[in-house]
Amino acid sequence: MLGFIRSVEKLIIWGILIVMLTIILLAFIDIVYEIKQKIIEEPIFIIDANGLMSLFSLFLVLLIGLELLETIKAYLKDDIVHVEFIILIAIIAIARKAIVWDFNKYSTEELISVAIMTVALGITYFLIKKADFKIKLKKEEKQH
């Protein structure tokens, strides 16, 4: 029974990998398309600050997807969730939010909360790297 569950788990993880690869590929195609659109708009070959910020946002979303893909691959390979990757993904997501921050839309309190999350994630990442900490999701199977 455990072998069957393990096989289904592997199948699901491979399915997630395929879906993530598809999403990342489509996101990359979208980025290339957006760059092409920005370049051919009048004035040609000039991207304004708002256009540049939207492109940076797309790049960071793609980077988050790549980090998620790396996390899934590491889990498939080692049966270990690498906490370092998860924290890194969170840092990238918060950094993306800070980079594309719209000061007219959000309050100062919300900006402070993003700053606190950034500091907390930075400290967590530092401590994890320093301790080389990894959480095993699965118990080692006892050898009979």
C-alpha positions in Angstrom: 0.0 0.0 0.0 2.8 2.4 0.9 4.4 1.7 -2.5 1.2 2.6 -4.3 0.9 5.9 -2.3 4.5 6.7 -3.1 3.9 6.0 -6.8 0.9 8.3 -6.9 2.8 11.0 -5.0 5.6 10.8 -7.6 3.1 11.0 -10.4 1.5 14.1 -8.9 4.9 15.7 -8.5 5.8 15.0 -12.1 2.4 16.5 -13.1 3.2 19.6 -11.1 6.6 19.9 -12.8 5.0 19.7 -16.2 2.4 22.3 -15.4 5.0 24.6 -13.9 7.2 24.2 -16.9 4.3 25.1 -19.1 3.4 28.1 -17.1 7.0 29.3 -17.0 7.4 28.9 -20.8 4.1 30.8 -21.4 5.3 33.6 -19.0 8.6 33.8 -20.9 6.7 34.1 -24.2 4.5 36.8 -22.6 7.6 38.7 -21.5 9.1 38.6 -25.0 5.8 39.7 -26.5 5.5 42.6 -24.0 9.1 43.8 -24.8 8.3 43.6 -28.5 5.1 45.7 -27.9 6.9 48.3 -25.8 9.7 48.6 -28.4 7.4 49.1 -31.4 5.1 51.7 -29.6 5.6 55.3 -30.4 8.3 56.6 -29.6 10.0 53.6 -31.1 12.8 51.9 -28.9 11.9 53.9 -25.9 10.4 52.4 -22.8 9.0 54.8 -20.2 9.3 54.3 -16.4 5.9 52.7 -16.1 6.6 50.3 -18.9 9.9 49.4 -17.4 8.3 48.8 -14.0 5.7 46.4 -15.6 8.5 44.6 -17.4 10.5 44.2 -14.1 7.4 42.9 -12.5 7.0 40.3 -15.2 10.7 39.3 -14.9 10.3 38.8 -11.1 7.2 36.7 -11.5 9.1 34.5 -13.9 12.0 34.3 -11.4 9.5 33.3 -8.7 8.2 30.5 -11.0 11.7 29.3 -11.7 12.4 29.2 -7.9 9.2 27.2 -7.4 10.3 24.8 -10.1 13.6 24.4 -8.4 11.9 23.6 -5.1 9.7 21.0 -6.7 12.7 19.4 -8.4 14.6 19.3 -5.1 11.7 17.6 -3.4 11.4 15.1 -6.2 15.1 14.3 -6.1 15.7 14.3 -2.3 12.3 13.9 -0.7 13.3 17.0 1.3 11.6 20.4 1.3 14.5 22.9 1.2 13.3 25.7 3.5 16.0 27.9 2.0 14.3 27.8 -1.4 10.9 28.6 0.1 12.2 31.6 2.0 14.0 32.8 -1.2 10.8 32.6 -3.1 9.1 34.7 -0.4 11.9 37.3 -0.5 11.6 37.6 -4.3 7.8 38.0 -4.0 8.1 40.7 -1.4 10.9 42.4 -3.4 8.7 42.3 -6.4 5.9 44.0 -4.4 8.3 46.7 -3.2 9.8 47.3 -6.6 6.4 47.9 -8.2 4.9 49.7 -5.2 2.2 52.2 -6.1 2.5 55.0 -3.5 -0.9 56.4 -4.5 -2.7 53.1 -4.0 -1.3 51.9 -0.7 -0.9 53.5 2.7 2.2 54.1 4.8 1.2 51.3 7.2 1.1 48.8 4.3 4.6 49.9 3.2 5.8 49.4 6.8 4.3 45.9 6.9 6.1 45.0 3.6 9.4 46.4 5.1 8.9 44.3 8.3 8.2 41.2 6.2 11.4 41.9 4.2 13.5 42.2 7.3 12.0 39.1 8.9 12.5 37.1 5.7 16.1 38.4 5.4 16.9 37.4 9.0 15.3 34.0 8.5 17.3 33.4 5.3 20.5 34.4 7.0 19.9 32.1 9.9 19.0 29.2 7.6 22.1 29.7 5.5 24.2 30.0 8.6 22.8 26.8 10.1 22.5 25.0 6.7 19.0 23.9 7.9 16.8 21.5 5.9 13.5 20.0 7.0 12.9 16.4 6.1 9.4 16.0 5.0 9.5 12.2 5.1 10.9 9.9 7.7 13.6 7.6 6.6 12.2 4.2 5.8 13.5 1.6 8.2 15.5 -1.0 6.5 14.3 -4.5 7.3 
